[in-house]
Amino acid sequence: MPHLVDRLTELAADGQAITFPAIGLPPGAVADQASDVAAGPFAPYLAEAVADAYDRSDEQWQPAATAFPRGLAAQSSVLHLSASMDALLHSPAAAKALGKHLNTALLDGLLARVEAAPLLAAARLEGAVRLAVAGAVNPFKVWQVLEDVPSDGPEDFLERLPRLLGLILDHWANEEAIVDTVRPLLQELTYDEATDVDAMFELGCDLLRRALSSTDLGAVTTHLAQARKQFDTAARAEEARHDARSYAAVCDAILAFGREDAAAITRAADEIAEALDQRDAWLHRTHQPDWLRPRRSAEIAWHRLILQLRAAATTLQDDAWMDAWQALDTVLSAYSAARTVCPLAGGTSEGLAVLVQPAIEDGFLRQQAFLAQLRRATEETEQHTSRSFDAATASALLNAIDSAAQQREAHSAGSSTAGGDTDDDDPGGAALARLQRLAPTLLLLLRERLALSIARALDDQQLLAIEGVAYDSDVARLKATDPLIVPKLDQLMTELATHPSFTGEVRRTFSALAEQTLLFLKSRSDITRTNLFGSTKKNEPPPFDYRRKPLGKRKPLEADLQRDFHQWLQGGPLHNVVIVEPDDVAMGRADVMVHFGAIRYLTEIKRDAKDNGRKYLESCYLTQAAEYSNTNAPFGQLLILDLTPKDDTQGNLRVDEVVWTTVHRPRAATTDRAVVVGIVAGNRTTPSAHSR
């Protein structure tokens, strides 16, 4: 009698569908060999036969089918395991029937395999997550395993983790038990070079989802602004993340519609279109697993919505309408879409409506002629029976406009009677809602009371101008006007000026970079963990601060300093000229590059736990930092994370003691390479810890 492997080989070679009847072996013989085959290279073929048997409800093959998961537990090939899961999950009946057995086979002993076989462990976790997402098993076992997943495991395992965690948030965003595990894990992965970009993107999607599901305008705009920062950082860090570019543009467009900025919406729509075109080109004829495609369709859904918002914003700003019916249809489509379009899996568009619909209502209140046209269209429905006019949405919009107008009149009358401008005069929160809609970044950077006091003194155009400034700022950004920064900066410039190439455009551009680096060093010497990384909720662990003395397993890495410095530059005046980890620089990869046209400057990032003395640090790292300037202006920077013990140092160095200029000249060279060196102190404690 032929062996099961021989029959599977013959069917595959002939291109025939692989089913148990086509195999032609007795059910008992197949059942006896199924477990061994599932552990070997023919597992995907046997999985096709198992899926077919359940699709046809052929019960005689059930013993053979149920033996498959036992053998799959011993599968040592990532490709064969993934292909087998693809075949089984393609059949809902097979996934449901074998779900518990497959879940056990995939998850038992998973954590022990992370170090020994990281790729295989990642594939097994992926299969278990897909089973849970498909509804084939209860997700609790997967959630339990995630609580113990190491955030500092092998790179091959970690780099598959962010997308799986994002998939979990897509489907169980309302389950606090798993969300409280997944979000901190994603945050930790943003500090790992292998996973930082993917983790930031997934965190951005989570923030966007939270914005869409919020009913409070402040929560909507805050989450959108935070999501936009995550997407933008991911897109700038990795050229291929066109999805991050498109989602960043989505956040820009929605926020722009809230402040009625048609030009910004147009730019965002163009950015989305360009990103999608580039993504199509990159993915042309490449394989994409079915379970990864929903995000792709979400980008297209967003693009359609933004086009609707762009058309509506343009229409509301027009002084006249050549075709009033078409104009009404355009605006009503956007008004309705804000409530009905759900571009993210498992999300709602409630938050989108909270931001978009009031902007449309305000537009009608300003455009009284358009409002009259809407009122007439709603009242005289018999005049446009031949048109596909959305009468229900028109009526809802008109009711909302009338209600908003009445509230404004009542508030105006109450304010004039009170004769003052205090918080009590704004019971409905109109001033705060205005600030949340027009200047969400300003509200993030300043406390609510201060931001409100500024907003009350400004009209809408002035407030939008301030928002633009705040958008390009950083919460910790400092000005070089204090008695420590100014003298030190002057000293650095004087020392650099001795180099014959420190003239003209080089002097202007490198001085700007050195100033930002000096401000960064001061900021990171002063700013608290809460103001740098944000506050946490009650009973949540504090965010990891790479500057502090480690209390757990997580250790500070070069990537922590690199990311922080890169984000600092992104938030300041050099935001449009900074790149992280560019390739093909001195036959290697640099850490952070700032480019001004043809001129570029590289900043090398290092960490050291042995010695923080200048002579030692220069002997170890100066040559590498100088090497990156061999094909451009002979200037560069070296930033070092100082992890030396601070227990017996009697305090930390001043900012003007941790930054200096030096030069390096290779043997037989004729030109000095000038380098600005800075130290960021790690292993630190708070000042109160030095008191006895």
Secondary structure, 3 states (H helix, E strand, C coil): CCCHHHHHHHHHHHCCCCCHHHHCCCHHHHHHHHHHHHCCCCHHHHHHHHHHHHHCCCHHHHHHHHHHHHHHCCCCCHHHHHHHHHHHHCCHHHHHHHHHHHHHHHHCCHHHHHHHCHHHHHHHHHHHHHHHHCCCCCCHHHHHHHHCCCCCCCHHHHCCHHHHHHHHHHHHCCCHHHHHHHHHHHHHHCCCCCCHHHHHHHHHHHHHHHHHHCCCHHHHHHHHHHHHHHHHHHHHHCCCCHHHHHHHHHHHHHHHHHCCCHHHHHHHHHHHHHHHHHHHHHHCCCCCCHHHCHHHHHHHHHHHHHHHHHHHHHHHHCCCCCCHHHHHHHHHHHHHHHHHCCCCCCCCCHHHHHHHHHHHHHHHHHCHHHHHHHHHHHHCHHHHCCCCCCHHHHHHHHHHHHHHHHHHHHHHHHHHHHCCCCHHHCCCCHHHHHHHHHCHHHHHHCCHHHHHHHHHCCCHHHHHHHHHHHHCCCCCCCCCCCCCHHHHHHHHHHHHCCCCCCCHHHHHHHHHHHHHHHHHHHHHHHCCHHHHHCCCCCCCCCCCCCCECCCCCCCCCHHHHHHHHHHHHHCCCCCCCEEECCCCECCECCCEEEEECCEEEEEEEEEECCCCCHHHHHHHHHHHHHHCCCCCCCEEEEEEEECCCCCCCCCCCCHHHCEEEEEECCCCCCCCEEEEEEEEECCECCHHHHCC
